[in-house]
């Protein structure tokens, strides 16, 4: 009979699992903290679009580098930035709404990525890794890259915390204070693209938007202030990453999907039982109020 200590410690005895745990925790924290702005600014569709739009860059990096991990990051980041600025340019300069521009660009670039990957004989396996992640394949160099870019994104969030907060909550005040809204909007898109690319190997492109949105959405149901929302969101991201990897290890299921399902479970619990905003909590409070009357 396996003891609780053996249950917890056994996965850590494998070097690849240790790297996977660290990568998942870093991605969980960075995605969850950055995701608070994604949720507050209603940019979930933009995050999903960028996650899909980097596929052609990743495909070109794969073809150029012969499957090496290094070129994937830079080509994927380039494709993400191109998509971000392309969406902004089309929606501002043409008679096209932003959500329409997002739909056109991300679907077109995603299709281009699939076409490029299909030129490789083993494209089905490669596409699966790109879409759903390959966290158990994270190497030492990959971990350094994830940690470095993750630290950069968090540093930018701390450095421009007040500007992002004002723009997210009160655009009129931001204009009064002459905060360059367009600059910080594009900076946020760059940070989104960077986070998505460095998270590619953990949960993959198809599930990345969940790591950006779900922890932050859960935290929004549990907190009122932005710092608390960021802290709770990061905690949920870490807990989901660790729990998902344990589930993946012992149940032999896809790790990225397991992490996202845990996140979704936390959201469902908060949606039902959050102290002030939970569905069942408010229903019970209303029923108690009617009974008292």
SULFEN-V652037 format. One record per residue. N is the residue number from 0. RES is the residue in one letter. PSI is psi in whole degrees, -180 to 180 (* if undefined). NEAR is the number of other ideal C-beta (glycine too) atoms within 12 Angstrom. Layout:
((N;RES;PSI;NEAR) (N;RES;PSI;NEAR))
//
This chain:
((0;X;124;5) (1;X;130;10) (2;X;167;9) (3;X;-40;9) (4;X;-44;9) (5;X;-38;13) (6;X;-42;15) (7;X;-41;19) (8;X;-34;17) (9;X;-47;17) (10;X;-30;26) (11;X;-11;21) (12;X;-13;13) (13;X;130;15) (14;X;-41;16) (15;X;-32;24) (16;X;-38;27) (17;X;-45;24) (18;X;-38;30) (19;X;-43;40) (20;X;-47;35) (21;X;-44;30) (22;X;-42;44) (23;X;-39;48) (24;X;-45;35) (25;X;-49;39) (26;X;-39;57) (27;X;-43;48) (28;X;-52;38) (29;X;-46;45) (30;X;-41;56) (31;X;-42;48) (32;X;-48;42) (33;X;-32;50) (34;X;-21;47) (35;X;-39;42) (36;X;-34;43) (37;X;-43;42) (38;X;-46;34) (39;X;-36;29) (40;X;3;31) (41;X;44;16) (42;X;23;34) (43;X;-41;27) (44;X;-37;28) (45;X;-42;40) (46;X;-42;43) (47;X;-40;31) (48;X;-45;42) (49;X;-37;48) (50;X;-37;46) (51;X;-30;40) (52;X;-19;47) (53;X;-8;49) (54;X;-44;45) (55;X;-35;35) (56;X;-42;39) (57;X;-40;45) (58;X;-44;38) (59;X;-42;28) (60;X;-38;33) (61;X;-44;36) (62;X;-41;24) (63;X;-42;19) (64;X;1;19) (65;X;31;13) (66;X;-3;24) (67;X;149;17) (68;X;-35;31) (69;X;-55;20) (70;X;-25;23) (71;X;-42;39) (72;X;-52;33) (73;X;-43;27) (74;X;-39;30) (75;X;-42;45) (76;X;-42;36) (77;X;-43;27) (78;X;-39;41) (79;X;-43;46) (80;X;-41;28) (81;X;-43;28) (82;X;-42;44) (83;X;-49;40) (84;X;-31;26) (85;X;-44;30) (86;X;-45;39) (87;X;-42;30) (88;X;-43;19) (89;X;-44;24) (90;X;-26;25) (91;X;-29;17) (92;X;-7;13) (93;X;169;15) (94;X;56;9) (95;X;131;19) (96;X;157;15) (97;X;-41;27) (98;X;-32;20) (99;X;-44;18) (100;X;-39;29) (101;X;-48;33) (102;X;-42;24) (103;X;-49;23) (104;X;-45;36) (105;X;-37;37) (106;X;-39;21) (107;X;-44;25) (108;X;-35;36) (109;X;-43;34) (110;X;-40;19) (111;X;-41;26) (112;X;-42;39) (113;X;-41;25) (114;X;-45;19) (115;X;-44;27) (116;X;-33;33) (117;X;-12;20) (118;X;-11;17) (119;X;141;22) (120;X;-38;10) (121;X;34;14) (122;X;-30;23) (123;X;-46;14) (124;X;-44;16) (125;X;-42;29) (126;X;-38;27) (127;X;-43;19) (128;X;-40;35) (129;X;-42;43) (130;X;-39;32) (131;X;5;30) (132;X;164;41) (133;X;62;33) (134;X;-29;43) (135;X;-11;29) (136;X;8;24) (137;X;124;38) (138;X;178;23) (139;X;-44;17) (140;X;-39;18) (141;X;-40;34) (142;X;-40;30) (143;X;-41;21) (144;X;-46;30) (145;X;-45;38) (146;X;-42;24) (147;X;-51;19) (148;X;-33;34) (149;X;-42;37) (150;X;-38;21) (151;X;-44;24) (152;X;-44;37) (153;X;-37;27) (154;X;-41;18) (155;X;-38;26) (156;X;-42;38) (157;X;-44;18) (158;X;-37;15) (159;X;33;24) (160;X;-49;21) (161;X;-42;20) (162;X;-47;28) (163;X;-37;34) (164;X;-47;27) (165;X;-45;26) (166;X;-36;32) (167;X;-37;31) (168;X;-33;20) (169;X;82;18) (170;X;-31;21) (171;X;-45;12) (172;X;-38;17) (173;X;-41;24) (174;X;-38;14) (175;X;-40;12) (176;X;1;17) (177;X;38;12) (178;X;125;25) (179;X;93;16) (180;X;-43;25) (181;X;-41;19) (182;X;-48;18) (183;X;-27;29) (184;X;-47;31) (185;X;-34;23) (186;X;-41;30) (187;X;-38;36) (188;X;-40;37) (189;X;-43;29) (190;X;-38;41) (191;X;-48;46) (192;X;-42;44) (193;X;-46;39) (194;X;-41;47) (195;X;-43;55) (196;X;-45;47) (197;X;-18;42) (198;X;1;56) (199;X;-41;51) (200;X;-16;40) (201;X;-61;52) (202;X;-10;48) (203;X;171;37) (204;X;-42;47) (205;X;-29;28) (206;X;-2;40) (207;X;-38;48) (208;X;-31;37) (209;X;-39;46) (210;X;-26;57) (211;X;-37;45) (212;X;-46;39) (213;X;-48;42) (214;X;-42;48) (215;X;-40;47) (216;X;-39;36) (217;X;-45;40) (218;X;-33;38) (219;X;-25;32) (220;X;-18;32) (221;X;-17;29) (222;X;168;28) (223;X;-28;15) (224;X;149;16) (225;X;-46;26) (226;X;-41;19) (227;X;-38;18) (228;X;-42;32) (229;X;-44;35) (230;X;-46;22) (231;X;-41;31) (232;X;-44;45) (233;X;-41;35) (234;X;-41;27) (235;X;-41;44) (236;X;-43;47) (237;X;-48;32) (238;X;-40;27) (239;X;-39;45) (240;X;-47;42) (241;X;-47;32) (242;X;-42;31) (243;X;-38;43) (244;X;-39;43) (245;X;-43;28) (246;X;-43;26) (247;X;-42;34) (248;X;-47;31) (249;X;-27;19) (250;X;-7;16) (251;X;52;11) (252;X;170;19) (253;X;128;28) (254;X;-45;43) (255;X;-45;44) (256;X;-38;29) (257;X;-42;34) (258;X;-46;49) (259;X;-39;41) (260;X;-37;26) (261;X;-44;38) (262;X;-45;45) (263;X;-37;26) (264;X;-42;24) (265;X;-41;37) (266;X;-43;30) (267;X;-42;20) (268;X;-44;22) (269;X;-39;31) (270;X;-34;22) (271;X;-39;20) (272;X;8;21) (273;X;138;26) (274;X;-41;16) (275;X;-30;15) (276;X;-3;22) (277;X;143;21) (278;X;-52;18) (279;X;-35;18) (280;X;-46;21) (281;X;-36;19) (282;X;-43;15) (283;X;-37;16) (284;X;-42;18) (285;X;-40;14) (286;X;-40;13) (287;X;-38;12) (288;X;-42;11) (289;X;-38;10) (290;X;-40;9) (291;X;-35;8) (292;X;*;7))
//
